[in-house]
Amino acid sequence: MFDALIFSETFLSDIHFSDFNLENEIVVQAGGFIGDTALYYAYRGANVYSFEPDINSFNLALENIKLNPELSKRIVMKNYAIGNDETIEFLVNPNGSGGSSAYSLNGKKTIKVKSVSIRTILEEFSSNDPYLLDLDIKGKEFEIINDKSISKFKMI
């Protein structure tokens, strides 16, 4: 399945830690992959809204989160892409190895996925004071930088 390196980097090497306190802070994570980083942020005390458009990675994330019942109370996982408010074509990655993208779809199997803006996320989850926006969305970052709602985050 997935290499233990992912979990080692996240939990043992602490690659996402930047000496900030996440206790009861709101973290929006775009590109949730298999849930490891959402679990990490929840472990550090955050309330996490994580979004993963790749259905295979999303399902693995749900399984991983379910295996951690105490942390799962702090995580909302949605099968959305982040960008503009629309429906997009998204690559179906049959091997579930990550790296899926809404780009370079020519001749590849795709599915329709709901895409939401940062503004919509903050409205949907009534987040008036978000702390951290974590982006790993394979090029779609350039779409959201024009969303004025990103200015509400203390860290990006």
MDAnalysis code that builds the backbone (N, CA, C; Angstrom):
import MDAnalysis as mda
import numpy as np

u = mda.Universe.empty(468, n_residues=156, atom_resindex=np.repeat(np.arange(156), 3), trajectory=True)
u.add_TopologyAttr("name", ["N", "CA", "C"] * 156)
u.add_TopologyAttr("resid", np.arange(1, 157))
u.add_TopologyAttr("resname", ["MET", "PHE", "ASP", "ALA", "LEU", "ILE", "PHE", "SER", "GLU", "THR", "PHE", "LEU", "SER", "ASP", "ILE", "HIS", "PHE", "SER", "ASP", "PHE", "ASN", "LEU", "GLU", "ASN", "GLU", "ILE", "VAL", "VAL", "GLN", "ALA", "GLY", "GLY", "PHE", "ILE", "GLY", "ASP", "THR", "ALA", "LEU", "TYR", "TYR", "ALA", "TYR", "ARG", "GLY", "ALA", "ASN", "VAL", "TYR", "SER", "PHE", "GLU", "PRO", "ASP", "ILE", "ASN", "SER", "PHE", "ASN", "LEU", "ALA", "LEU", "GLU", "ASN", "ILE", "LYS", "LEU", "ASN", "PRO", "GLU", "LEU", "SER", "LYS", "ARG", "ILE", "VAL", "MET", "LYS", "ASN", "TYR", "ALA", "ILE", "GLY", "ASN", "ASP", "GLU", "THR", "ILE", "GLU", "PHE", "LEU", "VAL", "ASN", "PRO", "ASN", "GLY", "SER", "GLY", "GLY", "SER", "SER", "ALA", "TYR", "SER", "LEU", "ASN", "GLY", "LYS", "LYS", "THR", "ILE", "LYS", "VAL", "LYS", "SER", "VAL", "SER", "ILE", "ARG", "THR", "ILE", "LEU", "GLU", "GLU", "PHE", "SER", "SER", "ASN", "ASP", "PRO", "TYR", "LEU", "LEU", "ASP", "LEU", "ASP", "ILE", "LYS", "GLY", "LYS", "GLU", "PHE", "GLU", "ILE", "ILE", "ASN", "ASP", "LYS", "SER", "ILE", "SER", "LYS", "PHE", "LYS", "MET", "ILE"])
u.atoms.positions = np.array([
    [0.845, -1.181, 0.000],
    [0.000, 0.000, 0.000],
    [0.885, 1.237, 0.000],
    [0.814, 2.077, 0.999],
    [1.606, 3.298, 1.039],
    [2.844, 3.089, 1.864],
    [3.877, 3.702, 1.421],
    [5.158, 3.636, 2.087],
    [5.057, 4.252, 3.476],
    [5.698, 3.633, 4.432],
    [5.698, 4.142, 5.800],
    [6.396, 5.493, 5.895],
    [7.115, 5.870, 4.851],
    [7.825, 7.151, 4.840],
    [6.875, 8.325, 5.044],
    [5.687, 8.259, 4.473],
    [4.714, 9.343, 4.616],
    [4.415, 9.592, 6.094],
    [4.109, 8.531, 6.820],
    [3.770, 8.684, 8.231],
    [5.005, 9.037, 9.055],
    [6.144, 8.500, 8.676],
    [7.388, 8.820, 9.367],
    [7.707, 10.308, 9.238],
    [7.598, 10.835, 8.021],
    [7.858, 12.261, 7.806],
    [6.914, 13.130, 8.625],
    [5.647, 12.752, 8.650],
    [4.636, 13.563, 9.323],
    [4.752, 13.493, 10.835],
    [4.822, 12.276, 11.394],
    [4.741, 12.128, 12.839],
    [6.087, 12.018, 13.541],
    [7.085, 11.453, 12.897],
    [8.394, 11.310, 13.548],
    [9.313, 12.479, 13.236],
    [9.345, 12.887, 11.979],
    [10.213, 13.998, 11.597],
    [9.544, 15.349, 11.802],
    [8.226, 15.337, 12.019],
    [7.491, 16.564, 12.329],
    [7.641, 17.618, 11.229],
    [7.567, 17.184, 9.943],
    [7.856, 18.103, 8.837],
    [6.854, 19.245, 8.704],
    [5.660, 19.119, 9.283],
    [4.653, 20.170, 9.163],
    [4.704, 21.166, 10.315],
    [5.525, 20.897, 11.314],
    [5.564, 21.747, 12.501],
    [6.456, 22.953, 12.284],
    [5.920, 24.116, 12.574],
    [6.682, 25.352, 12.423],
    [6.650, 26.164, 13.708],
    [6.654, 25.475, 14.825],
    [6.700, 26.121, 16.137],
    [5.496, 27.028, 16.383],
    [4.304, 26.561, 16.014],
    [3.099, 27.325, 16.293],
    [2.131, 26.451, 17.068],
    [1.295, 27.082, 17.854],
    [0.330, 26.388, 18.691],
    [-0.976, 26.226, 17.923],
    [-1.414, 25.001, 17.726],
    [-2.642, 24.743, 16.977],
    [-3.830, 24.427, 17.878],
    [-3.655, 24.477, 19.178],
    [-4.729, 24.125, 20.106],
    [-5.989, 24.958, 19.827],
    [-7.058, 24.255, 19.440],
    [-8.370, 24.837, 19.133],
    [-8.369, 25.829, 17.973],
    [-7.337, 25.800, 17.152],
    [-7.290, 26.638, 15.957],
    [-7.984, 25.920, 14.796],
    [-8.396, 26.671, 13.804],
    [-9.026, 26.095, 12.613],
    [-7.984, 25.993, 11.509],
    [-7.851, 24.777, 10.979],
    [-6.944, 24.511, 9.870],
    [-7.775, 24.045, 8.682],
    [-7.566, 24.669, 7.550],
    [-8.184, 24.228, 6.296],
    [-7.067, 23.624, 5.462],
    [-7.250, 22.353, 5.120],
    [-6.231, 21.641, 4.364],
    [-6.789, 21.257, 3.000],
    [-6.178, 21.800, 1.969],
    [-6.570, 21.489, 0.600],
    [-5.545, 20.514, 0.034],
    [-5.997, 19.325, -0.301],
    [-5.108, 18.254, -0.737],
    [-4.843, 17.323, 0.425],
    [-5.910, 16.726, 0.951],
    [-5.825, 15.912, 2.166],
    [-5.195, 14.550, 1.993],
    [-5.013, 14.111, 0.750],
    [-4.398, 12.832, 0.412],
    [-5.011, 11.704, 1.245],
    [-4.248, 10.985, 2.048],
    [-4.760, 9.817, 2.778],
    [-5.027, 10.122, 4.253],
    [-5.091, 11.405, 4.590],
    [-5.485, 11.801, 5.935],
    [-4.366, 11.952, 6.942],
    [-3.140, 11.677, 6.552],
    [-2.041, 11.712, 7.527],
    [-1.828, 13.106, 8.099],
    [-1.865, 14.134, 7.262],
    [-1.617, 15.486, 7.757],
    [-2.810, 16.002, 8.553],
    [-4.019, 15.660, 8.152],
    [-5.203, 16.033, 8.935],
    [-5.108, 15.421, 10.335],
    [-4.699, 14.165, 10.412],
    [-4.510, 13.517, 11.714],
    [-3.429, 14.215, 12.528],
    [-2.370, 14.618, 11.865],
    [-1.282, 15.318, 12.542],
    [-1.785, 16.633, 13.142],
    [-2.495, 17.427, 12.337],
    [-3.008, 18.699, 12.833],
    [-3.982, 18.477, 13.995],
    [-4.835, 17.468, 13.892],
    [-5.762, 17.145, 14.983],
    [-4.986, 16.717, 16.232],
    [-3.936, 15.954, 16.050],
    [-3.075, 15.533, 17.162],
    [-2.467, 16.749, 17.866],
    [-2.189, 17.802, 17.095],
    [-1.621, 19.032, 17.658],
    [-2.722, 19.942, 18.218],
    [-3.993, 19.486, 18.190],
    [-5.091, 20.211, 18.828],
    [-5.982, 21.019, 17.915],
    [-5.741, 20.989, 16.621],
    [-6.524, 21.791, 15.678],
    [-7.862, 21.144, 15.342],
    [-8.784, 21.972, 14.899],
    [-10.016, 21.515, 14.261],
    [-9.761, 21.622, 12.768],
    [-9.841, 20.492, 12.074],
    [-9.358, 20.408, 10.701],
    [-10.504, 20.188, 9.717],
    [-10.487, 20.981, 8.654],
    [-11.371, 20.789, 7.506],
    [-10.462, 20.415, 6.347],
    [-10.539, 19.144, 5.939],
    [-9.619, 18.624, 4.937],
    [-10.397, 18.232, 3.680],
    [-9.808, 18.542, 2.521],
    [-10.477, 18.336, 1.237],
    [-9.577, 17.543, 0.309],
    [-10.123, 16.463, -0.248],
    [-9.361, 15.603, -1.160],
    [-10.266, 15.182, -2.314],
    [-9.955, 15.616, -3.550],
    [-10.809, 15.274, -4.690],
    [-10.590, 13.869, -5.261],
    [-9.423, 13.281, -5.071],
    [-9.152, 11.935, -5.585],
    [-9.932, 10.928, -4.740],
    [-10.872, 10.251, -5.351],
    [-11.783, 9.372, -4.604],
    [-11.042, 8.234, -3.897],
    [-10.005, 7.687, -4.513],
    [-9.261, 6.604, -3.867],
    [-8.516, 7.101, -2.632],
    [-7.847, 8.230, -2.759],
    [-7.149, 8.814, -1.607],
    [-8.147, 9.239, -0.537],
    [-9.268, 9.813, -0.956],
    [-10.306, 10.234, -0.018],
    [-10.794, 9.045, 0.821],
    [-11.086, 7.921, 0.164],
    [-11.561, 6.737, 0.893],
    [-10.508, 6.205, 1.853],
    [-9.248, 6.238, 1.461],
    [-8.178, 5.830, 2.373],
    [-8.077, 6.793, 3.553],
    [-8.271, 8.076, 3.296],
    [-8.252, 9.065, 4.377],
    [-9.356, 8.769, 5.387],
    [-10.552, 8.460, 4.892],
    [-11.654, 8.135, 5.800],
    [-11.315, 6.923, 6.662],
    [-10.700, 5.904, 6.059],
    [-10.289, 4.716, 6.816],
    [-9.260, 5.072, 7.881],
    [-8.247, 5.852, 7.502],
    [-7.201, 6.232, 8.451],
    [-7.758, 7.076, 9.591],
    [-8.654, 7.971, 9.277],
    [-9.252, 8.822, 10.307],
    [-10.112, 7.981, 11.241],
    [-10.848, 7.047, 10.682],
    [-11.698, 6.162, 11.493],
    [-10.867, 5.329, 12.471],
    [-9.647, 4.991, 12.098],
    [-8.757, 4.213, 12.975],
    [-8.266, 5.023, 14.176],
    [-8.554, 6.313, 14.185],
    [-8.112, 7.217, 15.250],
    [-9.322, 7.952, 15.819],
    [-10.165, 7.245, 16.588],
    [-11.449, 7.828, 17.003],
    [-11.338, 9.117, 17.814],
    [-10.338, 9.242, 18.656],
    [-10.213, 10.482, 19.434],
    [-9.875, 11.674, 18.537],
    [-8.997, 11.454, 17.573],
    [-8.618, 12.534, 16.658],
    [-9.709, 12.809, 15.634],
    [-10.452, 11.776, 15.269],
    [-11.478, 11.937, 14.232],
    [-12.543, 12.953, 14.621],
    [-12.727, 13.179, 15.902],
    [-13.716, 14.164, 16.369],
    [-13.343, 15.576, 15.941],
    [-12.079, 15.786, 15.600],
    [-11.580, 17.112, 15.240],
    [-11.431, 17.289, 13.725],
    [-11.851, 16.284, 12.934],
    [-11.599, 16.314, 11.492],
    [-12.902, 16.193, 10.712],
    [-13.078, 17.097, 9.753],
    [-14.145, 16.993, 8.760],
    [-13.443, 16.775, 7.428],
    [-13.760, 15.671, 6.775],
    [-13.118, 15.312, 5.500],
    [-14.177, 15.369, 4.406],
    [-13.887, 16.102, 3.324],
    [-14.820, 16.231, 2.207],
    [-14.134, 15.846, 0.898],
    [-14.904, 15.221, 0.014],
    [-14.420, 14.826, -1.310],
    [-14.643, 15.973, -2.295],
    [-13.957, 17.093, -2.033],
    [-14.036, 18.288, -2.862],
    [-12.646, 18.632, -3.379],
    [-12.632, 19.304, -4.510],
    [-11.431, 19.995, -4.967],
    [-11.528, 21.423, -4.445],
    [-10.408, 22.106, -4.361],
    [-10.385, 23.502, -3.933],
    [-9.936, 24.342, -5.122],
    [-10.627, 25.413, -5.359],
    [-10.321, 26.307, -6.481],
    [-11.442, 27.301, -6.637],
    [-12.205, 27.160, -7.698],
    [-13.381, 27.991, -7.942],
    [-14.634, 27.181, -7.631],
    [-15.753, 27.872, -7.420],
    [-17.028, 27.196, -7.176],
    [-17.570, 26.682, -8.504],
    [-17.405, 25.384, -8.723],
    [-17.824, 24.767, -9.990],
    [-17.698, 23.249, -9.862],
    [-18.034, 22.572, -10.913],
    [-17.779, 21.130, -11.013],
    [-16.657, 20.963, -12.027],
    [-15.656, 20.141, -11.673],
    [-14.509, 19.962, -12.568],
    [-14.331, 18.490, -12.907],
    [-13.598, 18.249, -13.972],
    [-13.164, 16.903, -14.319],
    [-11.874, 16.638, -13.548],
    [-11.810, 15.472, -12.919],
    [-10.637, 15.150, -12.113],
    [-10.165, 13.741, -12.469],
    [-8.869, 13.603, -12.592],
    [-8.253, 12.329, -12.956],
    [-8.565, 11.242, -11.933],
    [-8.937, 10.073, -12.417],
    [-9.084, 8.905, -11.553],
    [-7.741, 8.194, -11.564],
    [-7.087, 8.184, -10.426],
    [-5.777, 7.548, -10.319],
    [-5.985, 6.118, -9.835],
    [-5.899, 5.132, -10.735],
    [-6.242, 3.760, -10.374],
    [-5.335, 3.133, -9.320],
    [-4.084, 3.580, -9.216],
    [-3.198, 2.956, -8.234],
    [-3.219, 3.655, -6.894],
    [-3.946, 4.770, -6.786],
    [-4.109, 5.447, -5.504],
    [-2.827, 5.962, -4.886],
    [-1.835, 6.276, -5.707],
    [-0.533, 6.669, -5.180],
    [-0.399, 8.174, -4.970],
    [-1.472, 8.903, -5.127],
    [-1.402, 10.349, -4.973],
    [-0.934, 10.991, -6.258],
    [-0.741, 12.274, -6.210],
    [-0.265, 12.993, -7.382],
    [-1.336, 13.241, -8.423],
    [-2.604, 12.982, -8.092],
    [-3.685, 13.253, -9.031],
    [-3.793, 14.743, -9.271],
    [-4.410, 15.078, -10.400],
    [-4.472, 16.481, -10.777],
    [-5.700, 16.731, -11.631],
    [-6.116, 17.990, -11.669],
    [-7.188, 18.400, -12.575],
    [-6.610, 18.827, -13.912],
    [-5.305, 18.687, -14.060],
    [-4.615, 19.054, -15.297],
    [-4.143, 17.805, -16.023],
    [-3.792, 17.944, -17.291],
    [-3.267, 16.847, -18.124],
    [-4.219, 15.658, -18.141],
    [-5.447, 15.902, -18.537],
    [-6.480, 14.872, -18.512],
    [-6.687, 14.187, -19.858],
    [-6.007, 14.611, -20.881],
    [-6.233, 14.096, -22.228],
    [-6.186, 12.576, -22.290],
    [-7.325, 11.996, -22.671],
    [-7.402, 10.560, -22.880],
    [-7.392, 9.718, -21.609],
    [-7.428, 10.340, -20.453],
    [-7.397, 9.600, -19.192],
    [-8.797, 9.549, -18.593],
    [-9.025, 8.543, -17.749],
    [-10.326, 8.399, -17.108],
    [-10.489, 9.486, -16.047],
    [-11.633, 10.181, -16.109],
    [-11.915, 11.250, -15.159],
    [-13.281, 11.052, -14.521],
    [-13.487, 11.762, -13.425],
    [-14.798, 11.825, -12.786],
    [-15.109, 13.300, -12.542],
    [-16.381, 13.601, -12.372],
    [-16.782, 14.956, -12.027],
    [-16.682, 15.106, -10.513],
    [-16.059, 16.215, -10.086],
    [-15.850, 16.478, -8.673],
    [-16.288, 17.907, -8.369],
    [-16.923, 18.084, -7.233],
    [-17.298, 19.423, -6.778],
    [-16.027, 20.177, -6.398],
    [-15.913, 21.402, -6.868],
    [-14.810, 22.290, -6.508],
    [-15.401, 23.478, -5.767],
    [-14.753, 23.875, -4.685],
    [-15.244, 24.993, -3.888],
    [-14.136, 26.007, -3.644],
    [-14.544, 27.238, -3.491],
    [-13.602, 28.322, -3.202],
    [-13.322, 28.374, -1.699],
    [-12.275, 29.060, -1.336],
    [-11.968, 29.279, 0.076],
    [-13.114, 30.050, 0.729],
    [-13.661, 31.024, 0.025],
    [-14.800, 31.789, 0.548],
    [-15.959, 30.864, 0.912],
    [-16.278, 29.930, 0.011],
    [-17.370, 28.986, 0.243],
    [-17.076, 28.085, 1.427],
    [-15.841, 27.627, 1.556],
    [-15.468, 26.779, 2.693],
    [-15.689, 27.520, 4.006],
    [-15.201, 28.747, 4.078],
    [-15.339, 29.516, 5.316],
    [-16.804, 29.784, 5.644],
    [-17.623, 30.015, 4.620],
    [-19.060, 30.211, 4.844],
    [-19.733, 28.905, 5.266],
    [-19.426, 27.813, 4.558],
    [-20.067, 26.524, 4.841],
    [-19.795, 26.039, 6.256],
    [-18.579, 26.292, 6.745],
    [-18.213, 25.795, 8.069],
    [-18.195, 26.912, 9.117],
    [-18.782, 28.057, 8.783],
    [-18.882, 29.188, 9.708],
    [-17.559, 29.493, 10.392],
    [-16.512, 29.561, 9.601],
    [-15.178, 29.835, 10.123],
    [-14.840, 31.304, 9.911],
    [-14.976, 32.077, 10.970],
    [-14.697, 33.510, 10.881],
    [-13.260, 33.851, 11.242],
    [-12.588, 32.941, 11.917],
    [-11.230, 33.216, 12.384],
    [-10.311, 32.021, 12.083],
    [-10.127, 31.685, 10.798],
    [-9.279, 30.528, 10.475],
    [-7.809, 30.838, 10.731],
    [-7.080, 29.822, 11.133],
    [-5.679, 30.025, 11.486],
    [-4.728, 29.680, 10.343],
    [-4.807, 28.436, 9.855],
    [-3.821, 27.936, 8.893],
    [-4.506, 27.417, 7.635],
    [-4.003, 27.835, 6.481],
    [-4.434, 27.297, 5.192],
    [-3.270, 26.505, 4.623],
    [-3.439, 25.199, 4.528],
    [-2.408, 24.283, 4.034],
    [-2.804, 23.873, 2.614],
    [-1.995, 24.251, 1.636],
    [-2.317, 23.989, 0.238],
    [-1.333, 23.021, -0.403],
    [-1.861, 21.968, -0.976],
    [-1.092, 21.060, -1.820],
    [-2.058, 20.591, -2.894],
    [-2.311, 21.476, -3.850],
    [-3.386, 21.212, -4.817],
    [-2.906, 21.234, -6.263],
    [-1.677, 20.867, -6.451],
    [-1.130, 20.564, -7.782],
    [-1.413, 21.622, -8.845],
    [-1.117, 22.872, -8.534],
    [-1.262, 23.928, -9.522],
    [-2.505, 24.774, -9.378],
    [-3.505, 24.285, -8.688],
    [-4.738, 25.056, -8.497],
    [-4.516, 26.217, -7.527],
    [-3.357, 26.253, -6.872],
    [-3.038, 27.370, -5.979],
    [-3.187, 28.702, -6.701],
    [-2.858, 28.707, -7.993],
    [-2.922, 29.941, -8.766],
    [-4.358, 30.431, -8.959],
    [-5.333, 29.540, -8.831],
    [-6.733, 29.951, -8.904],
    [-7.172, 30.612, -7.609],
    [-6.708, 30.104, -6.489],
    [-7.237, 30.612, -5.226],
    [-6.534, 31.860, -4.711],
    [-5.392, 32.194, -5.268],
    [-4.713, 33.393, -4.753],
    [-5.522, 34.659, -5.005],
    [-6.473, 34.608, -5.913],
    [-7.333, 35.764, -6.171],
    [-8.563, 35.794, -5.267],
    [-8.738, 34.755, -4.462],
    [-9.862, 34.685, -3.535],
    [-9.520, 35.541, -2.314],
    [-10.203, 36.655, -2.160],
    [-9.900, 37.596, -1.077],
    [-10.043, 36.968, 0.311],
    [-10.759, 35.863, 0.413],
    [-10.968, 35.208, 1.707],
    [-9.688, 34.619, 2.293],
    [-8.670, 34.404, 1.459],
    [-7.435, 33.847, 2.032],
    [-6.780, 34.840, 2.986],
    [-7.143, 36.111, 2.883],
    [-6.578, 37.110, 3.796],
    [-7.073, 36.926, 5.234],
    [-8.102, 36.120, 5.438],
    [-8.619, 35.872, 6.787],
    [-7.725, 34.926, 7.584],
    [-6.854, 34.178, 6.898],
    [-5.984, 33.220, 7.569],
    [-4.775, 33.933, 8.176],
    [-4.362, 33.456, 9.329],
    [-3.165, 34.007, 9.965],
    [-1.901, 33.470, 9.311],
    [-1.983, 32.204, 8.811],
    [-0.832, 31.587, 8.148],
    [-1.299, 30.844, 6.909],
    [-0.462, 30.889, 5.862],
    [-0.752, 30.116, 4.645],
    [0.493, 29.324, 4.320],
])
